[in-house]
Amino acid sequence: MSAIARLLCGDALSAGTAKLALGQLSNSISKFAARSVSFLGDGDVDDRLTFGPFCARVLLENGCAALVGRFDAFRLVYLSEFQAQEAYDPTKRAKTAFSWTGDIIPDDKASQTLWNVDHDYQKISRALFSRHVDHIFWRPALNSMLDFVSTKDPSAVTAELLSIDPDGYIDRSRGV
């Protein structure tokens, strides 16, 4: 398992469908990461230009799917079980299929109030870049990372990491 696959998929789950799904994603991420690195080192510019963007897209999609699965295990297990059914037709797009809008980028029709007694649970976005996931997962993770990095020797990389603002990270990542 590559370092990027371990970071995105984790390295140990007890058992079950989530472990299998994350294992498949980890395998794919490891293979495409290695292939991407080989394109960077190869002298064949045509292959780099032809296959590099495809590898990058697979890494991005599988990496996001892995994070969605780690944040929302039910989503990952549901999709895995759905695809395991005999009636599953891979040529027909399912309404529950992984989607950039909804799974990664939230529907911005959400209320401006983050915590409100009147929120309908079903309408709270669990997209990777939603305000709730930002508050619950991203900000604490970024603060922990910044605490860790601040103990390291100063360098250009640590300076760049320390310049990250956890409160604006998701908006900046979304290009807002």
C-alpha positions in Angstrom: 0.0 0.0 0.0 1.4 3.4 -1.0 1.6 6.3 1.5 -1.1 8.2 -0.3 -3.4 5.2 -0.3 -2.8 4.7 3.5 -3.5 8.4 4.1 -6.8 8.3 2.2 -8.1 4.8 2.9 -6.5 4.1 6.3 -4.5 1.0 6.9 -6.6 -1.1 9.2 -10.3 -1.9 9.4 -11.7 -4.8 11.3 -13.7 -6.6 8.6 -16.7 -6.4 6.3 -17.9 -4.6 3.3 -16.2 -1.3 4.2 -12.8 -3.0 4.5 -13.3 -4.6 1.1 -14.4 -1.4 -0.6 -11.6 0.7 1.0 -9.2 -2.1 0.1 -10.2 -1.9 -3.6 -9.9 1.9 -3.5 -6.5 1.6 -1.8 -5.3 -0.8 -4.5 -6.5 1.5 -7.3 -4.9 4.6 -5.7 -1.6 2.8 -5.1 -1.4 1.5 -8.7 -2.4 4.9 -10.3 -0.1 6.8 -8.0 2.8 4.6 -9.0 1.9 5.0 -12.6 1.6 8.8 -12.3 5.0 9.0 -10.8 6.4 6.9 -13.6 5.0 9.3 -16.1 6.7 12.1 -14.4 10.1 10.3 -14.6 9.7 8.9 -18.1 11.0 10.8 -21.1 7.9 10.0 -23.1 6.1 13.3 -23.2 3.3 11.8 -25.4 2.4 9.2 -22.7 2.6 11.8 -20.0 0.2 14.1 -21.9 -2.1 11.3 -23.0 -2.3 9.2 -19.8 -1.3 11.6 -17.1 -4.6 13.4 -16.9 -6.5 10.1 -16.8 -4.3 8.9 -13.9 -4.8 12.2 -12.1 -8.6 11.9 -12.5 -8.7 8.3 -11.2 -6.6 9.4 -8.2 -8.8 12.4 -7.5 -12.1 10.4 -7.8 -10.9 7.3 -5.8 -9.3 9.6 -3.2 -12.5 11.5 -2.7 -14.6 8.3 -2.7 -12.3 6.9 0.0 -12.7 10.0 2.1 -16.4 10.0 1.7 -16.4 6.4 2.7 -14.3 7.1 5.8 -16.5 10.0 6.8 -19.7 8.3 5.9 -19.2 4.5 6.1 -22.9 3.8 5.4 -22.6 5.5 2.0 -19.6 3.4 1.1 -21.2 0.1 2.3 -24.5 0.9 0.6 -22.9 1.5 -2.7 -20.8 -1.6 -2.4 -23.8 -3.7 -1.5 -25.8 -2.1 -4.3 -23.1 -3.0 -6.9 -22.9 -6.6 -5.6 -26.6 -7.3 -6.5 -27.3 -9.5 -9.4 -29.6 -7.0 -11.0 -26.9 -4.3 -10.9 -26.3 -2.9 -14.4 -23.0 -1.0 -14.7 -24.1 0.7 -17.9 -27.1 2.4 -16.2 -26.4 5.3 -13.8 -28.0 4.7 -10.4 -29.6 7.6 -8.5 -27.4 6.6 -5.6 -24.2 6.6 -7.6 -21.2 8.6 -6.4 -21.5 12.2 -7.6 -19.3 15.3 -7.5 -22.3 17.4 -6.6 -23.6 16.1 -3.3 -20.7 13.8 -2.4 -17.9 16.3 -2.8 -19.4 19.7 -3.4 -22.5 20.5 -1.4 -25.7 21.9 -2.7 -25.4 25.5 -1.6 -29.0 25.9 -0.8 -28.3 25.1 2.8 -29.2 27.4 5.6 -26.6 29.9 6.7 -27.0 28.8 10.3 -24.8 25.9 10.9 -26.5 24.6 14.1 -30.3 25.1 14.3 -33.0 23.1 16.1 -35.2 23.4 12.9 -32.7 21.7 10.6 -34.1 18.6 8.9 -31.5 15.9 9.4 -32.1 14.5 5.9 -31.2 17.8 4.4 -27.9 18.3 6.2 -25.1 17.9 3.6 -22.4 15.4 4.3 -20.4 16.3 1.2 -16.7 16.5 1.7 -16.7 20.3 1.3 -19.9 21.0 3.2 -19.9 23.4 6.1 -20.8 20.7 8.6 -18.1 18.3 7.5 -15.7 21.3 7.5 -16.6 22.1 11.1 -16.6 18.5 12.4 -13.7 16.9 10.4 -11.6 19.3 8.4 -10.9 22.1 10.9 -9.9 19.8 13.8 -7.7 17.8 11.4 -6.1 20.9 10.1 -5.5 22.3 13.6 -3.9 19.0 14.6 -1.7 19.0 11.5 -0.7 22.6 12.2 0.2 21.7 15.8 2.3 18.8 14.6 4.1 20.8 11.8 4.8 23.7 14.2 7.1 21.3 16.1 9.2 20.6 13.0 12.3 22.4 11.8 11.5 25.4 9.7 11.6 24.9 6.0 9.8 26.2 2.9 7.3 23.3 3.2 6.6 23.8 6.8 6.2 27.6 6.3 3.7 26.9 3.5 1.7 24.4 5.6 1.7 26.8 8.6 0.2 29.5 6.4 -3.0 27.4 6.0 -6.0 29.0 7.7 -8.3 26.1 9.0 -11.3 28.5 9.1 -11.0 29.3 5.4 -9.6 26.1 4.1 -12.8 24.6 2.6 -13.9 27.9 1.0 -10.4 28.3 -0.5 -10.4 24.6 -1.7 -13.8 25.1 -3.3 -12.6 28.3 -5.0 -15.0 30.5 -3.1 
